[in-house]
Every structure is written in C-alpha cells, then in structure tokens.
Amino acid sequence: MDPKEIIGKILSADKSVRYVGVVDSKPEYGLLHSRMRDGVKSLTPEKTDRDFTQIIPLVILGAAQKLEKDLGKIEYSIVRYRKLTLAFFSVQGYTVTMSVEPGIPILPVYERIQKALGLA
C-alpha cells in the first residue's frame, strides 16, 4: 500500500481524524505524503506540521523502541494536547502520524483504522 492510499483509508475510517502524515520508518523519518481532512484548518503553521511530522517519530518512537526487546512491538503512541491528540504507529514499513479531535478516545479510532487497513 502506498502512502496516499494509507492516508485515504485512515481519513475514511474515522471522521475525528484531522490530519495524517506518512514518513519513512527509518533511518531518517522523511515525510512521504500528508493530508489534512477537507474543511479542517490546521492549528499550526504548515512548516511546523511538516517539521514536526518528520522529527517527532524519531524522538518518541525511536526512544520507545529501545524497550521492544523486553516488552514487545509498539502498537501505537499518543501525545494528548488540550486542542488535539497525536498518535503514532507503524503501517507496512511506514510510520504514521495523525491528529485526532480533542477528547476523542484513541483506542476505538486506532482499531477502526487497523480494520480499514486490513491489519486487524
């Protein structure tokens, strides 16, 4: 599945998803494709979105992956802000960064996305 197809399936799976970015999983986490849901305005400048999407997986997931040997593969990671929730997870060799509307429980969203991607 290519990055554009992954993004389309994620945005179709749940209306609370605001933004999806797909980056290389390793070693540089380069942004391959990203998209904001139609009609949704970003809360941050575009350059910040682009830079953050490339940097944060390396920082958060890179550090957390050091425990995978003992704890098992990371399913997803979240950072919850007052204005939105960010989630990070792997799909077919890519790292996905997505933002979800504030206050939405992330586990049901994640499960719908895994099903839509044929991973559940």
Helices and strands as residue ranges (DSSP letters): H 3-13, E 17-24, E 31-36, H 46-56, I 57-61, H 62-64, G 65-67, H 68-71, E 77-80, E 85-91, E 94-100, H 106-116
